[in-house]
Amino acid sequence: MLAGVDAGHVATKAVLMRGEEILGYAAVPTGFDVGAAAEAALKNALESAGGARGEVAGIAVTGIFRDMIEGPVLNVATTVPDYVADAKGALFLNKNSRTVIDIGGNIHKAIRYDQDGNVLDVIQNDKCADGLGIFYTTMAKAMGLSEQEMSESALKSTRKLSVAIQCALSAESEAIDLMCQGAEIADVADAVSRFIVERVAAMSACMALTKEVVAAGGLAKSQALVNHLQGLLKQDVSVLNLPEYVGAIGAVIGYEGGK
C-alpha cells in the first residue's frame, strides 16, 4: 500500500492506494503546521481504509508545501512537483484526458500532457489572481451558505450581475454591497462564480487545450463554475472523480513510475 499526500494552501489531502485501487482518502485544513496536517490527513485516510501505518510501504508528497513535510512519522520516500502529480492523477482518473485545469484554494493552473502523463505545457495564474478558492469560501460564508449550497443557488440565477474587474478583494466588497442593496442571493452567487471562472478561462486561453479537458481541485465540485467555464472556453469540461484528491493520487502514480 502506498500513500500520496498533497500539501496545499488551504487543505492537505492524503490517499492510500494498492495498485490502481483507491483504498481510502481524507483531507484536513493545512493551517500553520504543514507537517502536523500531513500526519493528520494520513491518519484519517488510514482510518477510512481500515489500514494500519505499518502497511504503508512508501509515501509520496506533492503540493505547494511539499518541501515542508518532514519528520520520522511520515518518512517521505519522494516528492513530486504539483504539475506532474496533477497530470499523472488526471490521466489515471480519465485515460482519455489530455488537459487538466486545476482550480485550487489559492492557485489555479492548466496542464497539458501526453498519453503517458508526461507534461507538455503548464500555465499558472499570475499573483493578482491568487486566492480564488479562498475567496469563494469566504463569499459562501458571507451569504450564510455552504460552498455546495452557493453553487446550487448560482444555478438558479435569473439576472446577470457583475462584481469587480480586478482582484478578489474588490470583488468581495462589491458582492457584499450588492447583497446590502437587496440583490438576490442566487444572482450574487452567480456573479461570484463568473468572476472566478473568467480569470481561470483567461489563463487557460493562453495555452492550447488539447481534448479531453478535465477539471480538478476543490472548486471543480461547483457545477455553476464548471458550466461557466465550459461556456467561456467553448468546449466540454468533465469533472474528475475525487477532484480535490487528483494531486495526491498523482503523487502515488508518479512515485510508482519512478521506481
Buried (B, 14 or more C-beta within 10 A) or exposed (E): BBBBBBBBBBBBBBBBBBEEEBBBBBBBEBEEEBBBBBBBBBBBBBEBBEBEEEEBEBBBBBBBBBEBBEEEBBEBBBBBBBBBBBBBBBBBBBEEBBBBBBBBBBBBBBBBBEEEBEBBBBBBBEEEBBBBBBBBBBBBEBBEBEBEBBBBBBBEBEEEBEBBEEBBEEBBEBBBEBBEEEBBBBBBBBBBBBBBBBBBBEBBBEBEBBEBBBBBBBBBBBBBBBBBBBEBBEEEBBBBEBBBBBBBBBBBBBBBEEE
